[in-house]
Amino acid sequence: MKRENILTGSPWEDKMGYCRAVRIGNIIEVSGTVAIVDGAKVKADDAYSQTFNILERVEKVLEDLNASMKDVIRTRIFTTNINNFEAVAKAHTAFFKDIKPTTGFYEISKLIAPEYLVEIEFTAVLPEKQNISKGL
């Protein structure tokens, strides 16, 4: 099967040897994604805006792979404070209210930098293409 890597140009992709997402066949795995904390719209103390930012950015990554949030079957949410659950859940449901992927929510001691409160991984599966050739 063909492998398609999605790179964002981040210097960490080469330093760490990873990419934002990988698609093989109809399966897409998206690496752990944190928010772009800008201090205005996305603040270092706002778990809701960080989660929403992550979801918006991953939505674009999926579109680049001819997929959508409707294809997401699992999210794994990591937070540095389990008390952020309500804020994270509010943003998550804005994208997944009707889709309802399986989800894990985990408190961890820290993420890659102190301003990050949330990191999310995604798994998406595209519908199998049906064979519409004559005679099959």
C-alpha positions in Angstrom: 0.0 0.0 0.0 1.1 3.5 -0.7 2.2 5.6 2.3 1.6 9.4 2.3 3.3 11.6 4.9 2.0 15.0 5.7 4.7 17.4 6.8 4.2 20.9 8.1 7.7 22.3 7.9 8.2 22.2 11.6 11.9 21.9 12.5 10.9 19.2 15.0 9.9 16.9 12.1 13.5 16.3 11.2 14.9 16.6 14.7 12.6 14.0 16.0 11.9 12.0 12.8 8.2 12.3 12.6 5.4 13.9 10.5 2.1 15.5 11.3 0.1 12.6 9.7 0.5 9.4 7.9 -2.0 7.8 5.5 -1.7 4.2 4.4 -4.7 2.9 2.5 -7.8 4.1 4.2 -6.2 4.6 7.6 -4.9 8.0 8.8 -3.0 8.6 12.0 -2.4 12.1 13.2 0.5 12.8 15.6 -0.1 14.4 18.9 -1.0 18.0 18.2 -0.8 21.0 20.5 -2.2 24.5 20.0 -0.5 27.5 18.5 -0.5 29.7 21.7 -0.5 33.3 20.4 -1.3 35.0 23.7 -4.4 36.8 22.2 -6.9 34.3 20.8 -5.2 31.2 22.2 -3.9 31.8 25.7 -1.5 29.6 27.8 -4.2 29.3 30.5 -7.2 28.5 28.3 -7.8 24.8 27.8 -11.0 25.5 25.7 -9.2 27.7 23.1 -6.2 25.4 22.9 -8.4 22.4 22.3 -10.5 24.3 19.7 -7.3 25.5 17.9 -6.0 21.9 17.8 -9.2 20.6 16.3 -9.3 23.4 13.7 -5.7 22.6 12.6 -6.3 18.9 12.4 -9.4 19.4 10.4 -7.2 21.1 7.8 -4.7 18.2 7.9 -7.5 15.8 7.3 -8.8 17.9 4.4 -5.3 17.7 2.8 -5.6 13.9 2.9 -9.1 14.0 1.3 -10.7 13.1 4.7 -12.8 15.0 7.2 -13.6 15.0 10.9 -16.5 12.6 10.0 -13.8 10.0 9.3 -12.3 10.2 12.8 -12.9 7.1 14.9 -10.7 7.8 17.9 -9.1 10.7 19.7 -6.7 10.5 22.6 -6.6 13.6 24.7 -3.7 14.4 27.1 -3.9 17.2 29.6 -1.7 18.5 32.3 -4.8 19.2 34.6 -7.7 16.8 34.7 -9.8 19.7 35.9 -9.7 21.0 32.4 -12.2 18.3 31.4 -15.2 20.5 31.0 -13.4 23.1 28.8 -11.8 20.4 26.7 -15.1 18.5 26.3 -16.9 21.6 25.2 -14.4 22.2 22.4 -14.3 18.5 21.4 -18.1 18.3 21.2 -18.2 21.4 18.9 -16.5 19.2 16.3 -17.7 15.7 17.3 -21.2 16.0 18.8 -22.8 13.9 16.1 -19.7 11.9 15.0 -18.8 10.6 18.5 -15.4 8.9 18.0 -14.1 6.8 20.8 -12.0 8.9 23.2 -9.5 8.6 26.0 -8.8 11.5 28.4 -5.6 11.3 30.3 -3.8 13.5 32.8 -0.1 13.6 32.4 2.6 15.4 34.4 3.7 17.8 31.5 3.7 18.3 27.8 6.6 19.5 25.7 6.4 23.1 27.0 4.6 24.6 30.0 2.2 26.8 27.9 0.5 23.7 26.5 -2.4 22.4 28.5 -3.8 19.9 25.9 -2.4 17.5 23.2 -4.6 15.3 21.0 -3.9 12.4 18.8 -6.3 11.2 16.1 -7.1 8.1 14.1 -9.3 8.3 11.0 -10.6 5.6 8.7 -11.9 6.4 5.3 -14.8 4.3 3.9 -13.6 1.5 1.6 -14.0 2.3 -2.0 -16.5 0.1 -3.6 -15.6 -1.7 -6.8 -17.9 -0.4 -9.4 -16.3 -2.0 -12.4 -18.6 -3.8 -14.8 -19.1 -7.5 -14.0 -17.9 -7.2 -10.4 
